[in-house]
């Protein structure tokens, strides 16, 4: 009987340690949903969702280029010291022909301060064959966390 009580105490104690270790680790400050201003982009307002698994999603209205489906991007992020850096990829199709128009890769670097962030982005586009098309575009990013 005492063996069972000792085993139960060991299990409960170990799970308590694991729980408090998990509670002590909080997600990086970038995790969450953000309203982002990018004045140099075709449409200046975006929504970003940074997930704790290192993935990020971006969405904005199609109004930036109404002839293509370029409103959603997906990518990855990581911390680099105090900075957050990552890459988003956009696949755009022509709304009439439904053919691939371009792939755009947007690298970004951000610094989070509480419920805001600021940073820069560099976008490079590629044609359907994967060749660079046009120059690259640089933009500033200013984010404000969406809170309940």
C-alpha positions, 0 to 999 in steps of 0.5 A: 500500500505504501508503495502505491502512495509513494509512486502516486506522490512521485507521479504527481510531483513530476507532473507538477514540475513539468507543468510549472516548467511549461508555465515558466516558458512564455511564447515570444513577444511576436506571437499574436495577431497584428494590424500592420501598416506598410505605407510603401505596399500597394495596399497599406494595411495588413493583418499578420498572425504570428504562431508559436510554431514559427509560422506566420500568415498575412492577409490584406484586401485584393484592392492593392492589385484587383487583377490578381489574387495576391491577398494572402501570404504564408511564411516562417519566422525566428528570433535573432537576438532581440530581433524577429526575422522571417520570410513570407511568400505570396503566389499570385494568379490572374483573376481572368485566366487563373494562370500563375502571374508571380511568386513574391518573397518578402524578407522582414526584420522586426523589433517588438516593444510591448504591443507594437513592433517596427521594422523593414521588409524587402520584397523580390518577385519572380515570374512563372519560370522562376526568373526575377521580375522587376526590382526589389521593393523595400518597405517599413512595417509598423505593427499594433497588437490586436487585443481583446 
